[in-house]
Amino acid sequence: MLRLFTAIPIPFDIAETVARRQTGLPGAKWRPAEALHVTLAFYGAVEERRAEDLAAELARIPGGGFDLTLKGVGAFGDAHRSHTLWAGVEPSERLTVLAGRCKAAAERAGVKMEPRLYRPHLTLAYLKTQTNPDRIGAWITAHNLLRSPPVRVDRFGLYSSVLSEGGSHYELEREYLL
């Protein structure tokens, strides 16, 4: 079984800019530059035969590049505990369509996905349980004006994810040009 997702990689210069904001919050486990991406679809554990079918269906997605812009920061969680810090993505119809096509490719390949509302973002850090909510709020306030230059999206990838004590490690399995 492979743990798979499709994503848009973040160029090194943008990742470097984001990395400068990844500081000043005790309890945050910051994501390294090479792990920064905007997820299109998370497939979860997929049998190898189905993974090949999925890869073939993803290759059928029509091309056409577009621009993506990071904008603002925030946190996922509930009223009692935030668990993830993220950078937002400016709304983009082309991004939403691409994510929908990645989901449709999974359906055609027989890969069952959890029903999730698509909320494009760039995960910056995972937060420990004891992270002070006031410090999280202060970090968000200090960095909420984040805005990247437009990033040209001309490809996306099918990635595998391996969980370890040190966090997730991502491996590009296939790349698809738009």
Buried (B, 14 or more C-beta within 10 A) or exposed (E): EBBBBBBBBBBEEBBEBBBEBBEEBEBBEBBEBEBBBBBBBBBBEBEEEBBEBBBEBBEEBEEEEBEBBBBBBBBBBEEEBBBBBBBBBBEBEBBEBBBEBBBBBBEEBEBEBEEEEEEBBBBBBBBEEEBEBEBBEEBBEEBEEBEBEEBEBEEBBBBBBEEEEEEBEBEEBBEBEB
